[in-house]
């Protein structure tokens, strides 16, 4: 079954029609999820309280088992037409546009990850999900570990891979790739486990590369992580990454290098 998504846009002046993407709705086999820009990332919206009211309103609608159109009978969330009725609720500066369909199946319970990915690709493609300081630390530790493992001089960085993600062709970018005969043998991705969105996107990327047979196995997908303060939430994120990749903690570059050497052997 094809899954559908809508793109929420903010249009301050309909006459000029200069919309800004602010959110995503994804329908997948009877489940609906949404993700919107945080207030601090949506300072271009004139009326922040109204923006929050719209989000609350739409969240209530997608949480219900059915949705009532302006005319006619209610539509069950189990039907893709649910999204057509949801579109009818748009008004004023906050509009909903049909984003299209994704042919790849979304497993039950993974709709939030899929929504996060679409959000990063369509709504927030240029904004980092981690702080600059944390990003610099992760880069520095990863470079040290890769160098100590003797890999830094032989990998390509960054490396682009064309691959379908949720049925949509994407140009994926990985931090490092060991390339043989113009094809990636292994990829290494720096992943912030303090940012759930960043980690979920990496997990979906690895899953897509494996499904498309761009890489042979999970052992050829490596997540480079910096544990920092740890915590239960970070432990659950690491567990998610371990489903689709080998996780290497770069807090101790020497220990990380040992594991990297073993994986590269």
MIMARDREN-304261 format. One record per atom (N, C-alpha, C): residue in one letter; x, y, z. Coordinates in steps of 0.05 Angstrom, whole numbers, plus 5000, padded with zeros to 4 digits. Layout:
BEGIN
AXYZ ...
//
This chain:
BEGIN
X501749765000 X500050005000 X501850255000 X501250444982 X502750684981 X502150865005 X504150975017 X503851155040 X503851445030 X502351605043 X501951885034 X503052085054 X503952315044 X504752525063 X503852795053 X503352975072 X502653245067 X504853425077 X505153655064 X507053855073 X505554105082 X505954175108 X504654415119 X506354655112 X505054865103 X506555105095 X505255355108 X507055535114 X506155795125 X506255995102 X503956125096 X503856315074 X502756585086 X504556765094 X503657015106 X502057195087 X502657185061 X501257345042 X500457165018 X497957075018 X497056894997 X497357014969 X497057274967 X497257414941 X500057384929 X502057394946 X504857374936 X505657074934 X504256904950 X504756614949 X507656554953 X508756624976 X511556554983 X511556375007 X510856125003 X510455945026 X513155855039 X513055795064 X515255675079 X514355405090 X515855195085 X515254935096 X515554935126 X513554845140 X513754845169 X513154575182 X512054385166 X511454125179 X510753905159 X510653665169 X510053425153 X507953255167 X506053145152 X504252935161 X504752685144 X504952455157 X505352205142 X503252005150 X501851895130 X499951675134 X501251425124 X501251215141 X502550965134 X500850735145 X499350605128 X497750365135 X496050415160 X494650635160 X492850685182 X493950835206 X496550895205 X497851065226 X498351335214 X498151545231 X498751815222 X500551945242 X502652075232 X504552225250 X505052495238 X505852685254 X506452945244 X508953055259 X510353235246 X512653375258 X512753655248 X513153845266 X513154135258 X515654265269 X516454485257 X518654655267 X518054735295 X520154745312 X519854855339 X519555155337 X518455275358 X518055565358 X520555715351 X522755635362 X525255785358 X526255765330 X525355555315 X526155525288 X524155645269 X521955745280 X519755855263 X519156145271 X521356295277 X520956565285 X519856745263 X519856645239 X518756795216 X515756795217 X514556635234 X511556625236 X510756855255 X509057035246 X508357275261 X506857215287 X505057015286 X503356955309 X504056685321 X505956675339 X506856415351 X504656275366 X502956415382 X500756265396 X498856135376 X498256265354 X496456155334 X497855905321 X500355925317 X501955695305 X501655455324 X501955495350 X501655275369 X498855165370 X496855345367 X494055255367 X493555075343 X494655145320 X494254975296 X495554705300 X497854695312 X499254435317 X497554265336 X496454385357 X494854235376 X492254135363 X491054305346 X488654235332 X489153995313 X491254005298 X491953785279 X492653535295 X494053565317 X494853325333 X492353185343 X490353335352 X487853215361 X486453065338 X486553185314 X485253055291 X486552785284 X489252785283 X490552535274 X490652325296 X490052405321 X489952215343 X487252075344 X485252175331 X482552055331 X482351835311 X480651635316 X480351415297 X478951485270 X477451705270 X476151795246 X476352105244 X475852205220 X475852495216 X473352565200 X472052785207 X469552865195 X470053075174 X469253025149 X469553235128 X467453455131 X467653665115 X465753885116 X462953775109 X462853605089 X460453465081 X460953175078 X458953015084 X459152725081 X459852575107 X460352315104 X460852145127 X463752165137 X464152095161 X466852095172 X468551885158 X471151935157 X473051755144 X474951635165 X475251375163 X476951225182 X479851285177 X481451295198 X484351335195 X485651105181 X484250875179 X485350645165 X485450685135 X484050895125 X483950945096 X485751175088 X487051155066 X488851385057 X487251645052 X484651615047 X482951855043 X482752035067 X483651925090 X483752075115 X485352335110 X487452315094 X489152545088 X487752755071 X485952665054 X484452855038 X482653035055 X481452905075 X479753055094 X481453235111 X483753135119 X485553295136 X486353555121 X486753535095 X487453765079 X485253975079 X482853895082 X480554085082 X480554265106 X482154195126 X482154365151 X483954605148 X485454625126 X487254855123 X485755115121 X486955325130 X485555585130 X487555805135 X487056035122 X488656275126 X491556235119 X493356285138 X496256285132 X497456005133 X495955815145 X496955545149 X495555345129 X497155265109 X495955105087 X497354825086 X495854635075 X496854365072 X496954295043 X499254195034 X499654115006 X500153815004 X499153694983 X499653404979 X502553374971 X504053234987 X506853194982 X507452964963 X505552774962 X505952544944 X505752284959 X506852074948 X506651804959 X509451684961 X509851514980 X512351364982 X511551064980 X512850924963 X512150644957 X513250444977 X515350514990 X516550325009 X514850295034 X514550055044 X512950015068 X514250135093 X512550225111 X513550325137 X512550135158 X514350005171 X513649805191 X512049925214 X510249765225 X508649865248 X510549945271 X510050185281 X511750285303 X514050455293 X514550465267 X516850615256 X516050875242 X513450945244 X512451175230 X513851435239 X514551455265 X515851695274 X518551735262 X520051515258 X522651535245 X522351615216 X520351505203 X519951575175 X519151875172 X517451965191 X516652245191 X519052425196 X520752345215 X523152505220 X524852535195 X525152315180 X526752325156 X525652515136 X523052495131 X521752675111 X521952965121 X521653005147 X521853275158 X524653395152 X526753235157 X529453335153 X530053385123 X528853225106 X529253255077 X527753485065 X525253535075 X523453725062 X523253985078 X523053965104 X522554205120 X525054335131 X526854165141 X529154275155 X531754155144 X532154165118 X534554045106 X537154175113 X537154425120 X539654575124 X540354625153 X538554545171 X539054605199 X540054365214 X542254395228 X543454165242 X541754095266 X541653835273 X540053745295 X541653745321 X544253815319 X545953805343 X547354075345 X548354135369 X549654385374 X552454395360 X553354635355 X555954655341 X558154535357 X558154585384 X560354475401 X560354165400 X557954055403 X557753755403 X558653645376 X557853775354 X558553685328 X561553695324 X562853905333 X565753925331 X567153715347 X566153655371 X567353445387 X567153165374 X564753105363 X564352855350 X566152825325 X566453045310 X568153035286 X571052985295 X571953135315 X574753115324 X575352825334 X573652715351 X574052455361 X573952235339 X572152275321 X571852085299 X574352085281 X575352325275 X577652345258 X580052215272 X580352255298 X582552125313 X582351825312 X579951725316 X579551425316 X580051315288 X579051445267 X579451345240 X582451355233 X583851565242 X586751585236 X588251375251 X587551325276 X588951125292 X588550845281 X586250805267 X585650545255 X586950515228 X588250725218 X589450715191 X587450745169 X585050845175 X582950865155 X582651145143 X583551345157 X582951625148 X584151685121 X586451565115 X587751615089 X586551465066 X584951265071 X583951105049 X580951145044 X579551275062 X576651315058 X576151575043 X573851585031 X572951835018 X571051975037 X571352235040 X569552385058 X569052665047 X566552755048 X564152585051 X563752425025 X561852235027 X561352065003 X558352054998 X557652084972 X554852084965 X553951824953 X551651724961 X550551474951 X547651524942 X547051454917 X544351474907 X542851224917 X540551264930 X539051044942 X536151124947 X534450934944 X531550984950 X531150974981 X529751164991 X529051165020 X526051195021 X524651005032 X521751005033 X520551035005 X521850924985 X520850934958 X521451184943 X522951364956 X523651624943 X526651624938 X527551684914 X530351694907 X531651924922 X533951864935 X535352064951 X538352054945 X539652284949 X542552294947 X543552304976 X544252064986 X545052045014 X547952125018 X548652255040 X551352325045 X552252195071 X554552045069 X555651915093 X558252055100 X559052035125 X561452175134 X563952075121 X564151805120 X566551675108 X565551425093 X567051355072 X566451105058 X568950975048 X569250715052 X571350565041 X570450465014 X571550574993 X570550534965 X572350344950 X571150144938 X572649944922 X571149924895 X572649954873 X571449934846 X569050124843 X569350364853 X567250574850 X564650504865 X564850334885 X562450264900 X563250244930 X561550324948 X562250314976 X562350034987 X564549975000 X564849715014 X563749735042 X564449955055 X563450015082 X563050315085 X561150385102 X560650675107 X560750725137 X561650965143 X561951045171 X560451315174 X558651315193 X556951565196 X557251665225 X557951925227 X557952055253 X555052095261 X554352005285 X551552015294 X551452135323 X549952345326 X549552465353 X547352305367 X548052175389 X546052025404 X544652205424 X545452455425 X543952645441 X541552755426 X541552725400 X539352825383 X537852595371 X535552535381 X533952305371 X533452325341 X532852565331 X532252605303 X534652535286 X537052615294 X539552555280 X539952255279 X539652115301 X540151835303 X538051675287 X535551755288 X533351625274 X533851645243 X534751875235 X535451905206 X537651725198 X539751695215 X541951525208 X541051235207 X539351155226 X538350875226 X536750815201 X535151005193 X533550965169 X535350955144 X537451115144 X539351115121 X540650845119 X541650735142 X542950475141 X541050255132 X538650265142 X536550075135 X536050075105 X535950315094 X535450345065 X537750245048 X540150305057 X542550215042 X542749905042 X542049785064 X542049495066 X539849375049 X537449495050 X535249395035 X535749405005 X537049624997 X537749664968 X540249504960 X541349364979 X543849204974 X546149374965 X546249614975 X548549794969 X550849704987 X550249565009 X552249455027 X551549175033 X553549005038 X553048715042 X551548645067 X552448765089 X551248685115 X551548915135 X550348865159 X550449065180 X553349135188 X555148935186 X557948985194 X559349185176 X558049255153 X559249455135 X558049725139 X556249745159 X555050005167 X556050075195 X557350295198 X558550365224 X557550635234 X556450635258 X555650885271 X557850975290 X558851215286 X560951325303 X559551515323 X559551435349 X558051585368 X559851685391 X558951905403 X560352025426 X558252015449 X558851855469 X556851805490 X556252055507 X558252215513 X557752445529 X556752375557 X554452485564 X553352445591 X551852175594 X551452025573 X550051775575 X547051815582 X545851635596 X543051655604 X541351445590 X538951405601 X537151195590 X536351255561 X535851505555 X534951575528 X537051515508 X539551585515 X541751525496 X542251225493 X541751075515 X542050785514 X540050665494 X537650775494 X535550665476 X536150745447 X537450975443 X538151055416 X540450885406 X542350815423 X544550635415 X543350365407 X541450265423 X540250005417 X538850015390 X537550235383 X536350265357 X538450255334 X540650395338 X542850395318 X544050115315 X544149965337 X545349695335 X543649505319 X541249565314 X539449395297 X540449405268 X541649625260 X542349655231 X545249725226 X546849735247 X549649805244 X551349705267 X553949715263 X555849675285 X556249945298 X556149965324 X556450215338 X559250225350 X560750435343 X563350475354 X563450735370 X564050715396 X564150945413 X566951075411 X567051325402 X569551455397 X570651625420 X569351595443 X570251745467 X573151685473 X573951435469 X576751345472 X577751265444 X579051455430 X579851395402 X581551145398 X583251075418 X584850835416 X583250585417 X581350575435 X579550335437 X577750325412 X576850555403 X575250565379 X576750465355 X579350535354 X580950455331 X581250155330 X581450025353 X581549735354 X579149605341 X576849705348 X574349595337 X574149655308 X574949895300 X574849965271 X576649785255 X579049735265 X580949555251 X579749275247 X578449175268 X577248915268 X574948905247 X573349115246 X571149125226 X572149145198 X574449285194 X575549325168 X577149095157 X577748905175 X579448675167 X578048495148 
//
